[in-house]
Amino acid sequence: MDNEPNNDKYAIKVSRHVTWVGFWCNIALGVAKIFAGIIGRSGAVIADGVHSLSDFFTDVVILVMFGISRKGVNQRYQYGHGKYETFATMIISVSLLFVSVLLFWDALQKIIDTINGMTIEKPGYIALIMCALSILTKEWLYRYTRAAGIRINSAALIANAWHHRSDSFSSIATLAGVSGAMFLGDHWRILDPIAAMFVAILIAIVSIKLALPSIRELLEVSLPEEVVTAIKTEVRETPGVKTFHHLRSRRSGNTIIIDIDIKVAPDITVVAAHEIATQVEKRISTRMGGQYTTIVTTHIEPYKGEPLLPDGSCK
């Protein structure tokens, strides 16, 4: 069915629709905040508008990379195109980190200027209203995009949702600074860059958390221990499997790849051994199928009485 969450056509359709919504919202917000910042005499709101416009880049990455990542196996990409999505997530994470550094540096410069006696110009009400509107819009985009990412199991879409929320955090800091500058007097306007520095640190933390799973995947780190344990359970409980070893696992986008040697009775036929291997592959695929596409490769060996380890495997 094309409307099922685990269907690639459905996933691509949802991803593109959600990303286009974010794309046009970012255009409207970015342009509106820049004009509001100019009219309202707020450099913070102008910077926040530039931050919104920077989201174009990640939206384009999602639109291009996600469709590629869900293409099937072919002669050139025999394990699928999953790492395109991983690469897209990395690009988003790096762009988030880059934006956080720029925000931090800009805020630091403002603090230094304020300490040296420079007074930040008092913003107008249009800047305050634009900040509040931006927060509401970007928080809605975060929830909308994240829900879609969870529904179709897309790390890149979830990463883009966090990019929306980072813009919301930026607008919150801007709102605090603009409010302080408007209502607390000249001496309190330093709250704006202080809040911006705090938000920049939060954005950097989010970018690192998003990047780490992608880095592990690109380095082909094995699957999490709980997933490996589930795989071992399915293999151990498959009728005809005496033991197993050399279990290797890795992830490629939305696909998990598993290689395993299974040991069977040495006196059974090739047909029977092949059927056991097929059942192992089916059981693993069924166990993982709710979350992942699976590629399982089994190698059959004769069991020669090797001692079993606690997890049912052997050396």
Buried (B, 14 or more C-beta within 10 A) or exposed (E): EEEEEBBBEBBBBBBBEBBEBBBEBBBEBBEBBBBBBBBBBBBBBBBBBBBBBBBBBBBEBBBEBBBBBBBEEEEEBEEBBBBBBBBBBBBBBBBBBBBBBBBBEBBBEBBEBBEEEEEBEBBBEBBBBBBBBBBEBBBBBBEBBBEBBEBBBBBBBBBBBBBBBBBBBBBBBBBBBBBBBBEEEEEBBBBBBBBBBBBBEBBBEBBBEBBEBBBBBBEEEBBEEEBBEBBBBBBBEBEBBBBBBEBBBBBBBBBBBBBBBBBBEEEBEEEEBBBBBEBBBBBBBEBBEEEBBBBBEBEBBEBEEBEBEEBBBBE
